[in-house]
């Protein structure tokens, strides 16, 4: 029996996405236009964990803002859950599907206690109070912050504040969360807390994650990595494929995970070690076999 043909629609699809911003002189007069995003193609399916890497000024954050309609393409298109981001009538559908978490969690906090912060978005969506209570509780449990629900956000650590910011987005029940360098302002322990929470959302809840980061160690958990430079995607592939290309990453002004760099140098020194080592365990095993 022939099975029916089923088309799996991408959750996010960018086609020839181009974005230009206006340059002005000191008097506010228009000098010209600069291209921040240059014909980017991107496809993301439900359940993906995507990492986007690139040096400062590469276009990562500008791309992120197109994914929930904070910015609109100068040319090209972005579709989110089947909706064109330039369609003003679909704005709230798009923002329900894709939530944003920014670098500084304090910029997303407005409540005097944690649960007020998490309830803010569902309240503005018109969710009934009983459902809001359920969403707030389940979101805080998911990110491990339920015991702090009546704490003041000002009393929390950086990692805890970022997890509350993620809970606030989770309470909207999004299909995807875009995180724009969410660990950049955190200490090592705070970074671990946030990355654990992000991975659990992807693994357990099947929420699509798009992680924009400078931290190469965070990117090794992704399904796919996109590297940006000059507003373009210059490299794409699995973490192992990307981190096998050490020289290309360095040309893009990017480092690689420390263990990957060590393995690369040992291989160049003559040891029989495969490219794309991602963890210390893999490196130890490779050294023992060489």
C-alpha positions, 0 to 999 in steps of 0.5 A, a space after each residue: 500500500 502506498 503511504 500518502 506523501 506528507 510535507 513537513 513544514 519548517 517552523 522557521 524559514 528565511 529566504 534571501 533575508 536582507 536587512 539594511 539600516 539607515 546611516 545618519 551623520 551627526 546632524 541626523 541627516 541620512 548618509 546612506 544605508 548599511 547591510 547588516 544581513 545579506 541574503 541569508 537562507 535558514 531553515 529550522 524544524 520543530 525540535 531543533 537545537 540550533 546554535 548561531 556563532 559569529 564575531 561582534 558585528 556579524 549580524 547574529 542579533 539582527 537575525 534573531 530579531 527577525 525571527 519574532 518580527 522585532 525587525 522586518 526584512 528589507 528584502 526577502 522573506 521570513 516565515 514563522 509557523 507558516 506566517 510571513 513576519 511582514 504581515 501585521 495581522 499575524 504579529 501576535 501569532 508569530 510572537 506566541 510561536 517564538 519567544 525571545 530571551 535577551 542577554 540582560 535578564 533584568 531588562 525583561 523583569 517588571 514584577 516585584 516578585 518572581 511569579 508576577 514576572 512570569 505571569 506578565 506575558 500570559 496576562 497580556 495575552 488574555 489567558 484566564 487567571 486559572 490557566 495563568 496560575 497553572 502556566 506560571 507554576 509549570 514554567 517555574 518548575 521546568 526551569 527549577 525556580 518554583 521554590 523562588 516564586 515569591 522571591 524578589 528578582 533583585 535577590 536572585 543570582 544572574 543565572 537564576 534571573 535568566 532562568 526566570 526570564 526563560 520561564 516568562 517566555 515558557 508561560 506563553 507556551 511557545 514552539 521556539 525560544 530564541 536566546 540572544 547570548 543569554 549567558 554573556 553576563 553570567 559567571 561559570 556556575 550561572 552559565 551551567 544553570 542556564 545551559 542545563 535549563 535550555 537543554 532540558 527544554 529541548 530534550 524533554 519539552 521538544 521546544 525548538 531552541 535557537 541559541 546565539 552565543 560566543 561560548 563555543 562550549 555551549 554550541 557543542 550540544 546543538 544539532 546544527 551550527 551556523 557561523 555568521 560573518 559580514 551578515 552572511 552564513 559562511 559555515 553550517 553543519 553539525 558541531 563535529 563538522 564545524 569544529 573540525 574546521 579550526 583554521 576557518 573558524 580562526 579566520 572568522 575571528 572565532 575560537 574553538 572549544 579548548 579540548 577541540 583546539 588541544 586535539 587539533 594541535 596534537 594531531 598537527 604534531 603527529 598523533 593519530 587523532 580524528 578531527 572534530 573532538 568535542 569532549 575530554 572523554 573523546 580526547 582521552 579515548 583518542 589518545 589511548 588508541 593512537 
